[in-house]
Amino acid sequence: MTTVRFLHVADTHIGCKTPAEFGSARELDFLRAFAQCVELAIKENVDVVLHSGDLFHGSSVSPQLLVATIELLKKLKKEGIPFIAIKGNHDIRGIRKVSAFDILRAAELLQEPGLRDPVKLESAGLAVYGISEQRLQGKELKEYYSKVLQGLKSFQLDDGAELRVLLTHTVPKIYAAKELYQDPRYLPADIYPVENFDYIALGHYHIAKKPKRIKRAVLALPGSTEYTEISKKELSREKYVFLVAAKNGNITVRKKKIKTRNFQFWELQIDSEETLKKLEGFLRSIPEEAFAKVIVFLRRPELRARLRELWKLYGQRAVLEVHETAAVQPFLPGSSAQLSTLEELVQSCLEEATQGCSPELQTLFAEVLQKADELSGESFEHWLRRMFMPSFRAPQPGRTRQARLDEL
């Protein structure tokens, strides 16, 4: 068997505009990240590019972005590099029956594999199977994925391939991912068909994880190629794609870094002119090519006008989130101190609610709280602040920078 080399990409989310204040620039960032994938594939002279879902951020994108994506895929086609992809949940999001993904497939710029009709590369001895996302939700979607994956464990694959790959927009529970606790795509590891495949290309979770071998298969999760969430946790991790080489059952996976937008994240309490000067220094230090997110806890409302003035002068490259915490006494049983930060609120809630409980139950309760935002229509963080910080106003998605300034 000759060495088969492929690029494994996931969650490129072309069309994403996070954060909305810099929507146009961020659209280009996601497109540039995908362009890097294409350039890397050509540079490394891979046999094929595999995409395990969420090529697009929605079922429809702007004509400009669609044309740009077409041009990038034409580059791959010109070099004789097939692009094989499945649909993720974002690729089918929306009401349109014909998606941007469908248009690329109809134009023969991508191939979508199935379970009974895999894409074969005879020259490489490769067969690629895929499970595209269905228009199902919750329990029904979980049952669908579970049934299909378990069925593949005993499915007789008669394709004559020396190397078999499965594309799936799911995550096995060998990877710790508390954010996916209630997600129907977060599935038990023992249902994956590791006996029938050499490489299982995963998607959906945006943080890259170390590939793991279980029996015959290598399970690999490269994460997203750009930041779809602007948070301290998300920004602490770099973005990658996987360059894979396979021969005679030996599979080598190398991480290849994707260059992303420089984002800076800062939290501070504003309670004096001195802290305002610190904020001014931070805003003025943001590099020209960078964006920033600033979370401010305003303890003295009389400083709001000064904060607004600062933001007008120096906040063009930053997203501002303001939480007023002045003179607010949360109604928490047994609490006598003023609590102003989310961490203090959560800790106080946990201590009060889990008194006398075992450490295991306390840990479980903490995990449930972390997932509460997925069980309701409101962010748990925003709910806490709304309940215990009456002056807090949750940020509204899609607002312009001027709209945020008007609220200061």
C-alpha positions in Angstrom: 0.0 0.0 0.0 1.3 3.5 -0.9 1.1 6.3 1.7 -2.2 8.1 1.7 -2.0 11.7 2.8 -5.0 13.9 3.6 -6.0 17.1 5.3 -8.7 16.8 8.0 -10.6 20.0 8.5 -13.7 20.8 10.5 -16.0 23.6 11.5 -14.8 26.3 9.2 -18.1 28.2 9.6 -17.8 30.4 6.5 -20.2 33.3 7.0 -19.8 33.6 10.7 -19.9 37.2 12.0 -18.9 36.8 15.6 -18.8 39.3 17.2 -21.5 41.2 15.4 -19.9 44.6 16.0 -17.1 43.6 13.5 -19.3 41.4 11.3 -17.9 42.3 7.9 -14.3 41.9 9.1 -15.1 38.6 10.9 -16.7 37.2 7.7 -13.4 37.7 6.0 -11.5 36.2 8.9 -13.4 32.9 8.6 -12.9 32.9 4.8 -9.2 33.5 5.2 -8.9 30.6 7.7 -10.5 28.4 5.1 -8.2 29.8 2.4 -5.2 28.7 4.6 -6.6 25.2 4.6 -6.7 25.2 0.8 -3.2 26.6 0.5 -1.9 24.0 3.0 -3.5 21.1 1.1 -1.9 22.3 -2.1 1.5 22.9 -0.5 1.5 19.5 1.1 0.3 17.8 -2.1 -2.3 15.8 -0.2 -4.4 13.2 -1.9 -7.7 14.6 -0.6 -9.2 17.1 1.8 -11.8 15.8 4.3 -14.2 18.1 6.0 -16.3 16.7 8.9 -19.1 19.3 9.0 -20.1 22.9 9.3 -18.4 24.2 6.2 -20.8 27.1 6.4 -22.2 29.0 9.4 -25.7 28.7 7.9 -27.5 27.2 5.0 -27.3 30.5 3.1 -24.4 32.9 2.8 -23.9 36.1 0.9 -23.3 35.8 -2.9 -19.8 37.3 -2.3 -18.8 34.7 0.2 -20.3 31.9 -1.9 -18.3 33.1 -5.0 -15.1 33.3 -2.9 -15.6 29.8 -1.6 -16.2 28.5 -5.1 -12.9 30.1 -6.2 -11.0 28.4 -3.4 -12.5 25.0 -4.2 -11.7 25.5 -7.9 -8.1 25.8 -6.8 -8.2 22.4 -5.2 -9.9 20.9 -8.2 -7.3 22.4 -10.6 -4.6 20.6 -8.5 -6.5 17.3 -8.7 -7.3 17.3 -5.0 -10.9 16.1 -4.2 -12.8 17.9 -1.5 -15.0 15.5 0.5 -17.4 16.9 3.1 -20.5 16.1 5.2 -23.1 18.5 6.4 -23.0 19.7 10.0 -25.8 21.3 12.0 -25.0 24.8 10.7 -24.9 23.7 7.1 -28.6 22.9 7.3 -29.6 25.7 9.6 -32.3 27.9 8.1 -35.4 27.5 6.1 -33.9 27.1 2.6 -34.3 23.7 1.0 -31.3 24.3 -1.2 -28.2 25.3 0.9 -24.9 26.8 -0.1 -23.5 23.3 0.6 -25.9 21.8 -2.0 -24.9 24.4 -4.6 -21.2 23.4 -4.2 -22.1 19.7 -4.5 -24.2 20.4 -7.6 -21.3 22.3 -9.1 -19.1 19.2 -8.5 -16.7 21.2 -6.2 -17.4 18.9 -3.3 -18.5 15.3 -2.9 -20.8 14.2 -0.1 -20.3 10.6 0.9 -23.0 8.4 2.4 -23.0 5.0 4.1 -24.0 3.0 1.1 -22.4 5.2 -1.5 -18.9 6.1 -0.2 -16.5 8.3 -2.1 -13.7 6.1 -3.4 -10.2 7.1 -4.5 -9.1 3.9 -6.3 -5.5 5.2 -6.9 -5.1 5.6 -3.2 -7.0 2.6 -2.1 -9.2 4.9 0.0 -13.0 4.7 0.7 -14.6 7.6 2.6 -18.0 7.1 4.3 -20.1 9.9 5.8 -23.0 10.7 8.1 -24.4 14.1 7.3 -26.6 15.9 9.8 -30.3 15.4 9.6 -33.1 17.9 10.3 -33.8 16.3 13.7 -33.4 17.7 17.2 -32.8 16.5 20.7 -33.6 12.9 21.5 -34.5 12.1 17.9 -31.2 13.3 16.6 -29.3 11.4 19.3 -31.2 8.2 18.6 -30.4 8.6 14.9 -26.7 9.0 15.4 -26.6 6.2 17.9 -28.5 3.8 15.6 -26.3 4.6 12.6 -23.0 4.4 14.4 -23.9 1.2 16.2 -25.2 -0.3 12.9 -21.8 0.4 11.3 -20.1 -1.8 13.9 -21.7 -4.9 12.3 -22.1 -3.5 8.7 -20.3 -5.6 6.1 -18.2 -3.2 4.1 -17.3 -4.6 0.7 -15.5 -1.8 -1.0 -12.1 -3.3 -1.6 -10.4 -0.4 0.1 -7.2 -0.6 2.0 -8.0 2.5 4.1 -11.4 3.4 5.3 -12.4 6.8 6.8 -15.7 7.8 8.4 -16.8 11.5 8.6 -19.2 12.3 11.4 -20.2 15.6 13.0 -20.2 14.1 16.5 -18.0 13.9 19.5 -17.3 10.6 21.5 -17.2 10.9 25.3 -13.6 9.9 25.4 -13.1 13.7 25.2 -14.2 15.6 28.2 -16.5 18.4 27.0 -18.8 19.8 29.7 -20.2 22.2 27.2 -21.7 19.3 25.3 -23.3 17.6 28.3 -26.9 17.9 26.8 -25.8 17.9 23.2 -27.3 15.0 21.1 -24.0 14.8 19.2 -22.0 14.0 22.3 -22.2 10.2 22.3 -20.8 7.2 24.2 -17.4 6.1 22.8 -18.4 2.4 22.6 -21.0 2.9 19.9 -18.4 4.1 17.3 -17.5 1.6 14.7 -13.8 1.4 15.6 -13.6 -2.2 14.2 -14.5 -1.3 10.6 -12.6 2.0 10.1 -9.0 3.2 10.2 -9.7 6.9 10.8 -12.9 8.5 12.2 -12.9 12.2 11.4 -14.9 14.0 14.1 -16.4 17.5 14.2 -18.8 19.9 16.0 -16.6 20.6 19.1 -14.5 23.6 18.4 -11.5 22.8 20.7 -8.8 20.6 19.1 -8.2 17.3 20.9 -5.4 14.8 20.8 -6.2 12.0 18.4 -6.8 8.6 20.2 -6.6 5.1 18.9 -9.2 2.6 19.9 -8.7 -0.9 18.4 -8.3 -0.4 14.6 -9.4 3.3 14.4 -7.8 6.6 15.1 -10.4 9.1 16.3 -9.5 12.7 15.6 -11.1 16.0 16.4 -9.3 19.1 14.9 -11.7 21.8 16.2 -12.8 24.9 14.4 -10.5 27.1 12.3 -11.6 30.4 13.8 -13.2 31.6 17.0 -17.0 31.4 17.0 -17.1 32.5 20.6 -15.2 35.4 22.1 -14.5 34.2 25.6 -11.4 33.9 27.8 -11.6 30.1 27.6 -12.0 30.0 23.8 -9.3 32.5 23.1 -6.7 30.6 25.2 -6.6 27.9 22.6 -5.0 28.0 19.2 -6.7 26.7 16.0 -5.5 23.7 13.9 -6.2 21.3 11.1 -4.8 17.8 11.0 -2.3 16.6 8.3 -2.6 12.8 8.2 -0.4 10.1 6.6 -1.6 6.5 6.5 0.2 3.3 5.3 -0.3 -0.3 6.2 -2.4 0.5 9.3 0.1 3.0 10.6 -1.5 6.5 10.9 0.4 9.6 11.8 -1.5 12.8 12.6 0.3 16.2 12.7 -1.3 19.4 13.9 -1.0 22.4 11.5 -1.7 25.8 13.0 -4.2 28.1 11.4 -3.5 31.8 11.8 -6.5 33.6 13.3 -7.5 37.1 14.2 -5.6 38.5 17.2 -8.2 38.9 20.0 -7.6 40.3 23.4 -9.8 39.8 26.4 -9.9 41.9 29.6 -12.1 42.1 32.7 -11.9 44.9 35.2 -13.8 46.8 37.9 -14.3 50.5 37.3 -14.5 52.3 40.7 -12.2 55.3 40.3 -10.4 57.6 37.8 -7.4 55.4 38.2 -9.1 52.3 36.9 -10.5 54.4 34.0 -7.0 55.3 33.1 -6.0 51.6 33.2 -8.9 51.0 30.7 -7.7 53.9 28.5 -4.2 52.4 28.5 -5.5 49.0 27.4 -7.7 50.4 24.7 -4.9 52.5 23.3 -2.5 49.5 23.3 -4.8 47.3 21.1 -2.7 46.6 17.9 -4.2 47.8 14.6 -4.8 44.3 13.4 -6.4 43.1 16.6 -9.9 43.2 18.2 -10.7 43.1 21.9 -13.5 42.2 24.2 -13.7 44.2 27.5 -16.0 43.2 30.4 -16.5 46.1 32.8 -18.0 45.9 36.3 -19.1 49.5 37.0 -19.2 50.1 40.7 -19.8 53.8 40.6 -22.6 54.9 38.2 -21.3 58.5 38.2 -18.3 57.3 36.2 -20.6 56.1 33.3 -20.3 59.4 31.4 -16.5 59.2 31.6 -16.6 55.6 30.4 -18.7 56.6 27.5 -16.3 59.3 26.6 -13.3 56.9 26.7 -15.1 54.4 24.5 -15.9 57.0 21.9 -12.3 58.0 21.7 -10.5 54.6 21.9 -13.1 51.8 21.7 -13.3 51.4 17.9 -11.5 48.0 18.0 -13.2 46.6 21.1 -16.5 45.1 22.2 -17.7 46.4 25.5 -19.9 44.6 28.0 -20.9 46.7 31.1 -22.3 45.3 34.3 -23.4 47.8 37.0 -22.6 46.4 40.5 -22.9 49.5 42.6 -24.7 49.3 45.9 -26.4 46.0 45.0 -27.1 43.6 47.8 -28.0 40.1 46.3 -30.7 38.3 48.2 -28.9 35.1 49.1 -29.7 33.2 52.3 -27.0 33.5 54.9 -25.1 36.2 52.9 -24.1 39.4 54.5 -21.4 40.6 52.1 -22.0 42.4 48.8 -21.3 40.1 45.9 -20.4 41.8 42.6 -18.8 39.2 40.3 -20.2 36.2 38.6 -17.7 33.9 40.3 -18.7 35.2 43.8 -22.4 34.7 43.0 -21.9 31.1 41.7 -19.7 30.2 44.7 -22.3 31.6 47.1 -25.1 29.8 45.4 -23.2 26.5 45.4 -22.3 26.7 49.0 -25.8 27.5 50.1 -27.5 24.9 47.8 -25.1 22.0 48.6 -24.7 22.3 52.3 -24.4 18.8 53.7 -24.1 17.2 50.3 -21.3 14.8 49.4 -18.4 16.1 47.2 -19.7 14.0 44.3 -23.1 15.6 44.5 -21.6 19.1 44.8 -19.6 18.4 41.6 -22.7 17.1 39.8 -24.7 20.2 40.9 -22.0 22.5 39.6 -22.1 20.7 36.2 -25.8 21.1 36.0 -25.5 24.8 36.7 -22.9 25.1 33.9 -25.4 23.5 31.5 -28.4 25.5 32.6 -28.0 28.0 29.7 -28.6 25.1 27.3 -31.9 24.2 29.0 -33.4 27.6 28.9 -33.6 30.5 26.4 -31.4 32.7 28.5 -27.7 32.5 29.3 -27.3 31.3 32.9 -24.7 34.0 33.5 -27.2 36.6 32.4 -29.9 35.0 34.5 -27.7 35.1 37.6 -26.8 38.8 37.1 -30.4 39.7 36.3 -31.7 38.1 39.5 -29.0 39.3 41.8 -27.7 42.5 40.1 -30.9 44.5 39.2 -29.0 47.1 37.2 -27.5 44.5 34.8 -28.6 44.5 31.2 -27.7 41.5 29.1 -26.0 42.3 25.8 -28.2 41.9 22.8 -26.8 40.0 19.8 -26.5 41.9 16.5 -26.3 45.4 18.1 -24.1 47.9 16.5 -21.3 49.7 18.3 -23.4 52.9 18.3 -26.3 51.1 19.9 -24.0 49.9 22.7 -22.7 53.5 23.1 -26.2 54.8 23.3 -26.9 52.6 26.3 -23.9 53.8 28.3 
